Amino acid sequence: MKYRTRTFYTETQKSEMWDRWQRGESLSSIGRRFNRASSSIYPLLARTGGIRPPERVRSRLALTLTEREEISRGLRGEMSLRSIARFLKRPTSTISREVRRNGGAKDYRAARSDAAAWDRAHRPKSCKLAGNSYLCRAISAKLTRKWSPQQIAGWLMRKHPDEEGKRVSHETIYRSLFIQTRGVLKKELLEHLRATRSIRRSRHATLKRTGIGKFNDAVSIRDRPAEVEDRAVPGHWEGDLIAGSGNSFIATLVERKTRYVMLAKVGNKDSNSVIQALIKQSRKLPKELYRSLTWDRGCEMAGHKKFTLATKIDVFLCDPHSPWQRGSNENTNRLLRQYLPKGTDLSIHSQAKLSAVARQLNERPRMTLGYETPAERFNACVASTG
């Protein structure tokens, strides 16, 4: 029976792997670079949850390999430890301990002693969450409610501005989730993150974009008033459709100033179904809080003039192939995928269920709002219009 030989990578190769992973390359692409299958790359990255381990460095006070070679030569020349120490300008006690812990004067070898010292110096720093039951409970509870680590960190900062022991960075939360050897947060909590991956992916990974529809009677996003661009006043919304299996769709709406979210159930992607759903949704708000709508150039908005005629709400459409121009909505759609995963049938959700999802999302703090919630900001706008 033929066995596969085990694959070993040098430190230089491992460093290149991490460089490529952090640039957003796929496992398959990295494997092709080393003429190996992606299955040989994954275990190396998964060991630390896809998070690059910090580079180890020697203490500036530690003995160097060159100094250890001088000790070895001195011992062979039968020099005293005091003489060797004087030559190296080191305390005699340092040389004495070095020789004693590495086999004594007869068996001392420089390279072996240097490698042993490197291994002994490995003392992993304990995680801030270890032993802090309050933080572990608070983080676990918020993750269960689908808060992101960044939202949790911002909320803790806002709630405990003067208590260092009750605050933690979002990066520490991510590391504690993906590096299970820390043993502070359960692995099951990973399923509550927006991206349900087993290892952490680089933010530079390429995002695929969908196709864009075309029609000629569009009012360009470039014609939007300045108050829309600078988010000076509330009432300007961004919208899109998210798709599920079985030709199912949901309309998503995000208010630019407050990031408040509304969801509308739509029967199909055809323009008439979408426009009717948007008209119905618009009547739930006072006109002061629904002034304009910015949408992608999808074919579902071919009847945008009908929407404007029925609601007196201006519609602006993004440039072709530029969905990023309504960035608040794009970011919100990614958040919504935690509640409405890709590949699932979205038609099974009632409008009441969608409203409950929107309410939960609106009660999550946002970094861009100083870790206030969209609901808090939007309710303040409603009160000001009353």
DRENLUMMAR-587889 format. One record per residue (C-alpha): residue number from 1; x, y, z. Coordinates in steps of 0.2 Angstrom, whole numbers. Layout:
! DRENLUMMAR-587889
+-----+-------+-------+-------+
! num !     u !     v !     w !
+-----+-------+-------+-------+
! NUM !     X !     Y !     Z !
...
+-----+-------+-------+-------+
! end
This chain:
! DRENLUMMAR-587889
+-----+-------+-------+-------+
! num !     u !     v !     w !
+-----+-------+-------+-------+
!   1 !     0 !     0 !     0 !
!   2 !     7 !    17 !    -5 !
!   3 !     7 !    31 !     8 !
!   4 !     7 !    49 !     4 !
!   5 !    23 !    58 !    10 !
!   6 !    20 !    71 !    23 !
!   7 !    21 !    89 !    17 !
!   8 !    33 !   101 !    26 !
!   9 !    34 !   120 !    23 !
!  10 !    49 !   131 !    28 !
!  11 !    46 !   146 !    38 !
!  12 !    49 !   157 !    23 !
!  13 !    35 !   147 !    14 !
!  14 !    23 !   149 !    28 !
!  15 !    26 !   168 !    29 !
!  16 !    22 !   169 !    10 !
!  17 !     6 !   159 !    13 !
!  18 !     0 !   171 !    27 !
!  19 !     5 !   186 !    15 !
!  20 !    -6 !   179 !     1 !
!  21 !   -20 !   174 !    13 !
!  22 !   -20 !   192 !    20 !
!  23 !   -21 !   199 !     3 !
!  24 !   -37 !   189 !     0 !
!  25 !   -31 !   175 !   -11 !
!  26 !   -41 !   158 !   -10 !
!  27 !   -34 !   142 !    -3 !
!  28 !   -34 !   135 !   -21 !
!  29 !   -23 !   149 !   -27 !
!  30 !   -11 !   148 !   -13 !
!  31 !   -10 !   129 !   -16 !
!  32 !    -6 !   131 !   -34 !
!  33 !     9 !   143 !   -29 !
!  34 !    17 !   129 !   -20 !
!  35 !    11 !   115 !   -31 !
!  36 !     0 !   107 !   -18 !
!  37 !   -18 !   104 !   -15 !
!  38 !   -28 !   117 !    -4 !
!  39 !   -30 !   103 !     9 !
!  40 !   -12 !   105 !    13 !
!  41 !   -14 !   124 !    16 !
!  42 !   -30 !   124 !    26 !
!  43 !   -23 !   115 !    42 !
!  44 !    -9 !   128 !    43 !
!  45 !   -21 !   142 !    43 !
!  46 !   -34 !   134 !    53 !
!  47 !   -22 !   131 !    68 !
!  48 !   -24 !   149 !    73 !
!  49 !   -42 !   152 !    65 !
!  50 !   -36 !   160 !    49 !
!  51 !   -28 !   174 !    60 !
!  52 !    -9 !   177 !    57 !
!  53 !     1 !   173 !    73 !
!  54 !    12 !   187 !    79 !
!  55 !    30 !   186 !    74 !
!  56 !    41 !   180 !    88 !
!  57 !    57 !   190 !    92 !
!  58 !    71 !   188 !   104 !
!  59 !    73 !   199 !   119 !
!  60 !    87 !   211 !   116 !
!  61 !    95 !   205 !   133 !
!  62 !    95 !   187 !   128 !
!  63 !   112 !   179 !   123 !
!  64 !   114 !   178 !   104 !
!  65 !   120 !   163 !    94 !
!  66 !   136 !   172 !    91 !
!  67 !   139 !   174 !   110 !
!  68 !   135 !   155 !   113 !
!  69 !   148 !   150 !   100 !
!  70 !   161 !   161 !   109 !
!  71 !   155 !   152 !   125 !
!  72 !   158 !   135 !   117 !
!  73 !   175 !   140 !   110 !
!  74 !   180 !   146 !   127 !
!  75 !   175 !   130 !   136 !
!  76 !   185 !   120 !   123 !
!  77 !   200 !   131 !   126 !
!  78 !   197 !   128 !   145 !
!  79 !   194 !   146 !   149 !
!  80 !   186 !   150 !   166 !
!  81 !   168 !   156 !   166 !
!  82 !   173 !   172 !   173 !
!  83 !   185 !   175 !   159 !
!  84 !   172 !   171 !   146 !
!  85 !   160 !   183 !   154 !
!  86 !   173 !   196 !   154 !
!  87 !   176 !   194 !   136 !
!  88 !   158 !   195 !   132 !
!  89 !   155 !   209 !   144 !
!  90 !   141 !   199 !   152 !
!  91 !   139 !   195 !   171 !
!  92 !   147 !   179 !   176 !
!  93 !   131 !   172 !   183 !
!  94 !   123 !   173 !   166 !
!  95 !   136 !   162 !   158 !
!  96 !   136 !   150 !   173 !
!  97 !   117 !   148 !   171 !
!  98 !   118 !   146 !   152 !
!  99 !   131 !   132 !   154 !
! 100 !   123 !   123 !   168 !
! 101 !   106 !   122 !   160 !
! 102 !   113 !   116 !   143 !
! 103 !   123 !   100 !   148 !
! 104 !   138 !   108 !   158 !
! 105 !   155 !   112 !   151 !
! 106 !   158 !    95 !   143 !
! 107 !   142 !    94 !   133 !
! 108 !   138 !   112 !   129 !
! 109 !   135 !   115 !   111 !
! 110 !   130 !   133 !   104 !
! 111 !   117 !   128 !    91 !
! 112 !   108 !   116 !   102 !
! 113 !   108 !   128 !   117 !
! 114 !   102 !   142 !   106 !
! 115 !    87 !   131 !    99 !
! 116 !    83 !   126 !   117 !
! 117 !    83 !   144 !   123 !
! 118 !    71 !   149 !   109 !
! 119 !    59 !   135 !   114 !
! 120 !    60 !   139 !   133 !
! 121 !    56 !   157 !   129 !
! 122 !    39 !   153 !   122 !
! 123 !    26 !   159 !   135 !
! 124 !     9 !   163 !   127 !
! 125 !     1 !   178 !   134 !
! 126 !   -15 !   174 !   142 !
! 127 !   -31 !   181 !   134 !
! 128 !   -40 !   196 !   142 !
! 129 !   -56 !   186 !   143 !
! 130 !   -48 !   172 !   152 !
! 131 !   -55 !   173 !   170 !
! 132 !   -66 !   188 !   166 !
! 133 !   -83 !   180 !   168 !
! 134 !   -93 !   196 !   166 !
! 135 !   -85 !   199 !   149 !
! 136 !   -88 !   181 !   143 !
! 137 !  -106 !   182 !   148 !
! 138 !  -109 !   199 !   141 !
! 139 !  -101 !   194 !   124 !
! 140 !  -109 !   177 !   123 !
! 141 !  -126 !   185 !   126 !
! 142 !  -124 !   199 !   113 !
! 143 !  -117 !   186 !   100 !
! 144 !  -132 !   176 !   102 !
! 145 !  -143 !   191 !    98 !
! 146 !  -132 !   192 !    82 !
! 147 !  -122 !   208 !    87 !
! 148 !  -105 !   209 !    78 !
! 149 !   -89 !   209 !    88 !
! 150 !   -87 !   227 !    83 !
! 151 !  -104 !   232 !    89 !
! 152 !  -101 !   223 !   106 !
! 153 !   -84 !   232 !   109 !
! 154 !   -92 !   249 !   105 !
! 155 !  -106 !   245 !   117 !
! 156 !   -95 !   240 !   131 !
! 157 !   -84 !   256 !   128 !
! 158 !  -100 !   266 !   129 !
! 159 !  -107 !   257 !   144 !
! 160 !   -91 !   256 !   154 !
! 161 !   -80 !   271 !   149 !
! 162 !   -70 !   272 !   165 !
! 163 !   -69 !   253 !   168 !
! 164 !   -54 !   245 !   159 !
! 165 !   -58 !   228 !   165 !
! 166 !   -75 !   228 !   157 !
! 167 !   -70 !   233 !   140 !
! 168 !   -62 !   223 !   126 !
! 169 !   -58 !   226 !   108 !
! 170 !   -67 !   218 !    94 !
! 171 !   -51 !   210 !    88 !
! 172 !   -49 !   201 !   104 !
! 173 !   -67 !   194 !   102 !
! 174 !   -63 !   188 !    85 !
! 175 !   -47 !   179 !    91 !
! 176 !   -56 !   171 !   105 !
! 177 !   -69 !   164 !    93 !
! 178 !   -58 !   158 !    80 !
! 179 !   -43 !   152 !    91 !
! 180 !   -52 !   139 !   101 !
! 181 !   -36 !   135 !   111 !
! 182 !   -39 !   150 !   121 !
! 183 !   -54 !   141 !   129 !
! 184 !   -65 !   157 !   133 !
! 185 !   -79 !   158 !   120 !
! 186 !   -88 !   142 !   114 !
! 187 !   -86 !   137 !    96 !
! 188 !  -105 !   137 !    93 !
! 189 !  -105 !   156 !    95 !
! 190 !   -97 !   156 !    77 !
! 191 !  -114 !   152 !    69 !
! 192 !  -120 !   169 !    75 !
! 193 !  -108 !   179 !    66 !
! 194 !  -113 !   187 !    49 !
! 195 !  -100 !   176 !    39 !
! 196 !  -101 !   158 !    46 !
! 197 !   -84 !   153 !    41 !
! 198 !   -73 !   141 !    51 !
! 199 !   -58 !   152 !    49 !
! 200 !   -57 !   171 !    48 !
! 201 !   -56 !   178 !    30 !
! 202 !   -46 !   193 !    25 !
! 203 !   -56 !   209 !    22 !
! 204 !   -47 !   210 !     5 !
! 205 !   -56 !   195 !    -2 !
! 206 !   -64 !   198 !   -18 !
! 207 !   -83 !   201 !   -18 !
! 208 !   -93 !   195 !   -33 !
! 209 !  -106 !   207 !   -40 !
! 210 !  -122 !   203 !   -49 !
! 211 !  -128 !   210 !   -66 !
! 212 !  -136 !   227 !   -68 !
! 213 !  -152 !   230 !   -78 !
! 214 !  -153 !   245 !   -91 !
! 215 !  -166 !   258 !   -95 !
! 216 !  -165 !   275 !  -102 !
! 217 !  -177 !   286 !   -92 !
! 218 !  -167 !   286 !   -76 !
! 219 !  -163 !   301 !   -65 !
! 220 !  -145 !   299 !   -61 !
! 221 !  -138 !   298 !   -43 !
! 222 !  -127 !   313 !   -49 !
! 223 !  -142 !   324 !   -49 !
! 224 !  -146 !   321 !   -30 !
! 225 !  -147 !   337 !   -19 !
! 226 !  -132 !   341 !    -8 !
! 227 !  -143 !   337 !     8 !
! 228 !  -144 !   319 !     2 !
! 229 !  -125 !   317 !    -1 !
! 230 !  -120 !   324 !    16 !
! 231 !  -133 !   316 !    26 !
! 232 !  -138 !   332 !    33 !
! 233 !  -157 !   329 !    35 !
! 234 !  -166 !   312 !    38 !
! 235 !  -178 !   305 !    25 !
! 236 !  -167 !   300 !    11 !
! 237 !  -167 !   281 !     8 !
! 238 !  -157 !   268 !    -1 !
! 239 !  -165 !   252 !    -7 !
! 240 !  -161 !   235 !   -15 !
! 241 !  -168 !   217 !   -17 !
! 242 !  -160 !   202 !    -9 !
! 243 !  -164 !   186 !   -17 !
! 244 !  -167 !   168 !   -10 !
! 245 !  -171 !   151 !   -18 !
! 246 !  -186 !   148 !   -28 !
! 247 !  -186 !   165 !   -36 !
! 248 !  -190 !   173 !   -19 !
! 249 !  -186 !   191 !   -15 !
! 250 !  -186 !   204 !    -1 !
! 251 !  -185 !   223 !    -3 !
! 252 !  -173 !   231 !     9 !
! 253 !  -173 !   250 !    13 !
! 254 !  -160 !   260 !    23 !
! 255 !  -162 !   278 !    29 !
! 256 !  -145 !   286 !    25 !
! 257 !  -143 !   298 !    41 !
! 258 !  -149 !   285 !    54 !
! 259 !  -146 !   269 !    46 !
! 260 !  -164 !   264 !    50 !
! 261 !  -169 !   248 !    41 !
! 262 !  -186 !   243 !    34 !
! 263 !  -190 !   227 !    25 !
! 264 !  -204 !   224 !    13 !
! 265 !  -211 !   207 !     7 !
! 266 !  -212 !   206 !   -12 !
! 267 !  -221 !   193 !   -23 !
! 268 !  -209 !   193 !   -37 !
! 269 !  -194 !   203 !   -45 !
! 270 !  -205 !   210 !   -59 !
! 271 !  -206 !   229 !   -58 !
! 272 !  -225 !   230 !   -54 !
! 273 !  -223 !   219 !   -39 !
! 274 !  -208 !   228 !   -32 !
! 275 !  -216 !   246 !   -35 !
! 276 !  -232 !   241 !   -27 !
! 277 !  -223 !   234 !   -11 !
! 278 !  -213 !   250 !   -10 !
! 279 !  -228 !   261 !   -12 !
! 280 !  -236 !   251 !     2 !
! 281 !  -221 !   253 !    13 !
! 282 !  -219 !   272 !    10 !
! 283 !  -236 !   275 !    17 !
! 284 !  -230 !   269 !    34 !
! 285 !  -220 !   285 !    37 !
! 286 !  -223 !   304 !    37 !
! 287 !  -218 !   313 !    21 !
! 288 !  -204 !   322 !    31 !
! 289 !  -195 !   306 !    34 !
! 290 !  -197 !   299 !    16 !
! 291 !  -190 !   312 !     4 !
! 292 !  -180 !   302 !    -9 !
! 293 !  -175 !   284 !   -14 !
! 294 !  -159 !   279 !   -21 !
! 295 !  -159 !   262 !   -30 !
! 296 !  -147 !   251 !   -41 !
! 297 !  -151 !   250 !   -60 !
! 298 !  -160 !   234 !   -58 !
! 299 !  -174 !   230 !   -70 !
! 300 !  -186 !   229 !   -55 !
! 301 !  -185 !   248 !   -55 !
! 302 !  -191 !   251 !   -73 !
! 303 !  -207 !   258 !   -66 !
! 304 !  -199 !   270 !   -55 !
! 305 !  -210 !   284 !   -62 !
! 306 !  -225 !   276 !   -56 !
! 307 !  -218 !   275 !   -39 !
! 308 !  -214 !   294 !   -39 !
! 309 !  -231 !   298 !   -46 !
! 310 !  -240 !   289 !   -32 !
! 311 !  -229 !   294 !   -17 !
! 312 !  -221 !   311 !   -23 !
! 313 !  -204 !   303 !   -18 !
! 314 !  -190 !   306 !   -30 !
! 315 !  -180 !   291 !   -36 !
! 316 !  -162 !   292 !   -40 !
! 317 !  -153 !   277 !   -49 !
! 318 !  -135 !   273 !   -47 !
! 319 !  -123 !   273 !   -62 !
! 320 !  -122 !   256 !   -72 !
! 321 !  -112 !   243 !   -63 !
! 322 !  -110 !   254 !   -48 !
! 323 !  -120 !   247 !   -33 !
! 324 !  -107 !   253 !   -21 !
! 325 !  -114 !   271 !   -24 !
! 326 !  -128 !   265 !   -11 !
! 327 !  -115 !   259 !     2 !
! 328 !  -126 !   260 !    17 !
! 329 !  -139 !   248 !     9 !
! 330 !  -125 !   236 !     3 !
! 331 !  -118 !   235 !    21 !
! 332 !  -135 !   232 !    28 !
! 333 !  -139 !   218 !    16 !
! 334 !  -123 !   209 !    22 !
! 335 !  -130 !   211 !    40 !
! 336 !  -147 !   204 !    35 !
! 337 !  -139 !   188 !    28 !
! 338 !  -137 !   183 !    46 !
! 339 !  -156 !   182 !    48 !
! 340 !  -160 !   178 !    29 !
! 341 !  -146 !   167 !    23 !
! 342 !  -142 !   165 !     5 !
! 343 !  -150 !   150 !    -4 !
! 344 !  -165 !   149 !     8 !
! 345 !  -183 !   152 !     3 !
! 346 !  -187 !   170 !     7 !
! 347 !  -205 !   168 !     3 !
! 348 !  -209 !   158 !    19 !
! 349 !  -206 !   174 !    29 !
! 350 !  -222 !   184 !    33 !
! 351 !  -221 !   203 !    34 !
! 352 !  -223 !   202 !    53 !
! 353 !  -207 !   191 !    53 !
! 354 !  -198 !   203 !    42 !
! 355 !  -203 !   218 !    53 !
! 356 !  -196 !   208 !    68 !
! 357 !  -180 !   205 !    59 !
! 358 !  -179 !   224 !    55 !
! 359 !  -182 !   229 !    73 !
! 360 !  -168 !   217 !    79 !
! 361 !  -156 !   225 !    67 !
! 362 !  -161 !   242 !    72 !
! 363 !  -158 !   239 !    90 !
! 364 !  -140 !   234 !    86 !
! 365 !  -127 !   248 !    90 !
! 366 !  -117 !   255 !    75 !
! 367 !  -100 !   261 !    75 !
! 368 !  -104 !   275 !    62 !
! 369 !  -117 !   281 !    75 !
! 370 !  -105 !   282 !    89 !
! 371 !  -112 !   265 !    95 !
! 372 !  -130 !   272 !    96 !
! 373 !  -143 !   261 !    88 !
! 374 !  -152 !   266 !    72 !
! 375 !  -169 !   265 !    82 !
! 376 !  -163 !   278 !    94 !
! 377 !  -158 !   290 !    80 !
! 378 !  -173 !   287 !    70 !
! 379 !  -185 !   289 !    85 !
! 380 !  -177 !   306 !    88 !
! 381 !  -180 !   311 !    71 !
! 382 !  -198 !   306 !    72 !
! 383 !  -200 !   316 !    88 !
! 384 !  -193 !   331 !    80 !
! 385 !  -206 !   330 !    66 !
! 386 !  -220 !   329 !    78 !
+-----+-------+-------+-------+
! end
